[in-house]
């Protein structure tokens, strides 16, 4: 259905006029459908004879004044229905309900077809009752959502379209699996048509993300990193044979502690400067050069790689089919 524009609010007088007209059309539709049903039964021989036997006067009056002029009477109803369609079309144009002025007869196709005075199309006039009920609901005069019939309709409407959409989706995913299996080299085509034209953008994005990830991780864990580096230097110094021999000398223990403190401070500064250097243009250029040099090797596709890639895609689509096949409406209505 085409998208609808937001219509301007109507004045109370126009809303009442709309309401009166809708109620009039509703009465005429009910009367016309009743006449169509009664005249169809009148054509049945046994029912016609029973009617003549029970009420001969009424039977004769109906036969002379109504049945004999049924086409002319029906054309009067049709004229009113055509007028209703034209008025509704004019109001829709004035209120700018739809994107184009000629959308109205396509949206309200059931009203248009119901105006055709041919036997088969006359039955479509019953759809006008649904249209009028929708309009009355929109005006707030009735609330069809509280009706038991509407609840039944909504339930099976939802079930029908869920089953229909699920079958379409499963069929589509199955076709995609067949296309993947029948392709000569899907991975090669993906690389040639999708990855390689965006090679430089991907390299730049990877290097930027690496810088952000490393920088953010260091900023959040700076103190823990420094304590770890200091502890690592302390263990290294404590396990060094030279430092152990130094501690045996006079004043050697103080010298060893001073060397450990200096080495810890130096190591922490080196780590800090290295992490800060990750944000420099020089490091960015280095990462991009490394990524560029290994990009082609990383994307190299052989027969085994291509089969693995295709099988992964097929299995992913199969999982999607299994998920779609789960009947959600059973969980809602059980």
N, C-alpha and C positions, 0 to 999 in steps of 0.2 A: 504494500500500500504506500502511496506517495506520502512524503512527510507533510504534516499539517503545520500551518503557521498559527501563531497565537492570535485568536480573534479578539476584537475589541468587545468589552462587556456591553450588554444590551441594557437599555433603559427598562424600568419596571413595566411600562406600557407595552413595549415591544415583546417582552417576555410573556406577558399575559396573552397577547395576540398570538404568539407562537403556540402557547399552551392550548388556546381555544381551537386553533387550526389543527393541531396534532390530535386533539380529542375528536374533532369532527372527522378527520381522515380515519381514525381508528374505528369510529362507529360505522363509517361507510365501508371500510374493508370488511368488518364483521358481517354487515348486511349483504355485501356482495358475495362473500364466501358462502354465506347461508343460502343465498339465492342460487348460486351455482350448484351447491350440494342438493338442494331441494329439486331443482330442475333436472339434474342428472337422475335422481331417484324417480322423478315423474315419468321419465322415459322407459322405466322398467315396467313391463306389462302387468305382472302380479301386483306390484305396489300401486300402479295406476288404477287397476280395477278395485283394489281395496279402498283407495282414497275415494273413488266415485261411489262406492257402496256406502261408506261411512258419512260422507258429506257431499252429496251430489251437487248442491248449489255452489258450495265453495270450489268444488272441482271444476264446474263449468265456468265460473268466474275466473279462476286461475288460468284455465285453458284458453279462454277468449281474450283476456286482457294482459296476461303476463307471458304465458308460454308462447302464444302466437307472436308477441312483440319482444321476445327475449333478447334478440340481437340489438334492437333499438335501446332497450333498457340498459343492457350491458354497456353500450356505447356511451350512455350518460355517465355511468361510473368511470369508464375509461377516460372520458373528457375531464372529470374531476381529478383523476389520478395524474393525467398528463399535466394539468394545471399545477398540481402539487409538486411534480418534478421540476417544472419550469420555475416555480416560485422558490423552491429549495435551491435550485441552481443559481438564481439571481441573488438570493441571500448569501450563498456561499461565496459568490464573487464580491459582493459588497463587504462581507466580513473578512475576506481574504483567508479563507480556511485552508486552501490548498495552494501548492506552489504555482500551478498554472490554472487558468480559468476553465479549461476544457477537461479537467480531471474529474469533475463532479459525476458525470454519467458513468464513468468507469468505476468509480468508487461505489456508487449506488446502482450497480448494474441490475440488481434484483428488482428495484423499483421501475427501471426502464423496461425490462423484459415483461414485467407484470402489466404494463400498459398496452401490450400487444393483444388485440381482441381475437386471439386464436385459442382454440380449446386447450392445447398443450401448455401455452404460456399463461393461461388464466390461473393455473394451479400455483404459479410463482407468486401470486398476490398474497399468499399466506406468509411469505417472507416479509411483507410490509409490516405485519404485526410485530415481528422481532425488531425491525427498524424503529417502529414507534415506541416499543417498550424501552429500547435503548435511549431514545430521546427523553422519554418520561423519567428514566433513571438519572439521566444527566441533569435534568431540571430539579431533581430532588423530590419528586412527587411519589416515587416508589423506590424501593431498595430491593432489586432482584437478587442481590447476594444473600438475602435472608430466606429466599424461597428454597424449598427442598428440591424442586426440579432443577434449579440453577446449580445446586451443590452436586447433583448427579451429573448434570451436563459438564460442569467444570472438571469433575473427576475423570470422566471418560475422555474429555477433550485433551486433558493433560496426558493421560495414558497413551492416547492415539498418537499425539505428536512426539512424545518421548520415544515410543517404539519406532515411529517413522524416521526420526532424526538419528536414532541409534543404528538402524539398519543402513541408512545412507552413509553414516560415518564409518561403520565397519566395512561396507563395500568399498568406500574410498580408500581406507587404509590398506585393505587387501590388494587393491589395484596398485598402490604405491609399493607394496612388498613385491609384487610381480615385476614392476618396473625396475626395482633395485636388483632383483635376481637376474633379470634378462639383460642388464646393462653390461657392456664389455668391460669398462673400468670406471666405476663411479667415483672412486677416490681421486683418480687422475683428473677427471673432469671437474670435480669440486675444487681441487687445487688450482687448475688452470684458469677456471672461470670466476672463482670466488676469492681464493686466498691470494694468489699472485698479483692480481691488480691492486690489492690493498696491502702489499708487502711492507712498504715503508710506514704506512699508518699503523700496522700491527706491531712493527718493531718499536716505533715511538711509544705506542701505548704500553707495551710490555715493560720497556725501560722506565717509563713514568710510574707505572704501578709498582715496580720493584723498588724504586726510590721512596715512594710514599709508604709502602709496607715496611721497609727497613727503618726509615726515619721515624715513623710512628711507633714501631715496636721499641726502638732505642729510647725515644722520649718517655714512654710509659714505664720502662724498666731500667732507667739509667742507674739508679742507686743500686739495684740488685746486680747489674752488670759490673759496676765498679767494685762492689764487695767480692764478687766472684773472681775478678782479675787480681785483686789484692790477695785473696786467699790462694789463688793459683801461684802467684809469685812467692808467697810465703812458703808453700809446700816445696816449690822448686829449690828455693834457697836452703830450706832445712834439709833436703835430701842431697845437697851438693857436698862432695867430699872436700873440696877446697874450702868451703865455708866452715865445715866441721874442723878442719885443721887450723883455720884462722881463729876459731873460738878458743883453741887451746893456748894461744899466745896471750901475753899480758895485754890487757885492754882489747883483746880480740872480740869479746862478746859485744862490747859497745860498737865497735867498728862493723860487726856483722849486722847488728840491728839497724845501724845507719844506712848500710848498703841495701838492706831489705826495704827500708822505708823509701830510699831513693829509687830503687828499681820498681817498687809498687807505684809510686807517683809517676814515674816515667811510662810504665805500661798503661796506666789509666789515661794518661794524656795522649798516648799513641792511639788507644782505642777511641777516645773522644774525637781526636782530630780525624781519624779514619771515618767515623760515622758522620761527622759533619761534612766531610768531603764527598759523601754520597749525593749531596744536594748541589754539587758544583757542576758547571757546564762540562768540565773535563771528564768527570765520571760518567755523565750522561752520554757524552760522545763515545767513551770507552765501551759502555754497555751496548750502545747501538752498533758499534763495530763488531763486537763479539756476537751479538744476535744476528747480524747480517751475515757474518761468516758461517754460522751454523744453521742458518735458516733453510738453505737448500738441502742440506743433509738431513735435517729434521723432517722435511716434507718429502723425502725420497720414498716412492711407493713401488713396492714389488708385488708379485702375484700373491704372496702370503698376506702382506699387509692389506691389500685390496680385499681379499676374502674376509679377513677379520673385520674390516670396517663395514663391509656390506652385511655381515652376519649380526654385528652390533645394531645396525639400523633396523634390520628385519626383526630382531628380538625386541627392540624398543617399541616398534609399531605393534608387535604381537601383544605386549603388555598393555598398550593403549586400547587395543581391541577388547582384551579381557576386562579392562576397567569399564569401557563403554557398555559392554554386554551385561553388566550388573544392572538389574531392573530396580532403579531407584524408587519407582512408584510403589513397589511392593513394601519397601521399608516405611513409606509414608502412610499406607492404607492398611497394613496388616495390624 
